[in-house]
Amino acid sequence: MSKESKDTKSEVSEEVEAASTGPEEVNVEVVEDVESAEKTSEDVPGSIDTEEEQGPVTLEGNEFKNLEEKAEKASEYWDRFVRLNAEFDNFKKRAARERGEAVKYANEALLERLIPTLDHFEMAMSAVNNAQDNSIASIKMGIEMVHNQLKSTLQDAGLQEIDALGKVFDPVWHEAVSQKETNKAKEGEVIEQARKGYKLNDRLIRPANVVVAKPASSGDSEGEAS
């Protein structure tokens, strides 16, 4: 056998032995590598131990000041948000109220123009009632029908008469055109109504023109007593 043949057999034997290495030997090598890596990481300075809890964070002077400024700004922004939210809520309520009032009093201008017509009808009725001629009975009936129809239409639209006679004078609803001395009514009481007043729901359209009672002078009191 030649020398080259012996060398070839030796190489084949070494490869067979390397391939036949068992899993136990491989595992032993892996475990040794892991232990070596752990030991190396422990020896490295500044390595982080994840199992240990970190201590409290310390802030430098500038960092703490910046943090305080940010906290103040956050508080300021929150206060501004709360204020704006309240203002917006009030705006929504005010807008809803104004819309409701716009619908409620939409007929105000129309009714204000129709009131003088109602006044003329009432004056005509007063003239007819004071007339002695029975021939105008049919005219009176016609005027009453038109008056009642117009009055009913205005009432359906929300128009209400202001009943001032016998009431205490109220500058909100009444407009005094004069005062009259009398002992038959209390001071400040409405004793005559020169022109009716009207309101739309709870809003004044036209105040009632009234005559207000005032105490009679001493001479008038003695004359009434005698």
Protein Blocks (a to p, Z undefined) as FASTA:
>chain_A
ZZklmmmmmmmmmmmmmmmpcfklmmmmmmmmmmmmmmmmmmpghiacfkbccddddddf
klmmmmmmmmmmmmmmmmmmmmmmmmmmmmmmmmmmmmmmmmmmmmmmmmmmmmmmmmmm
mmmmmmmmmpmbfklmmmmmmmmmmmmmmmmmmmmnopacddfehpacdfklpccfbdcd
dfkbcehiafbdfbdcddehjacfbdcdddddddddfklmmmmmZZ
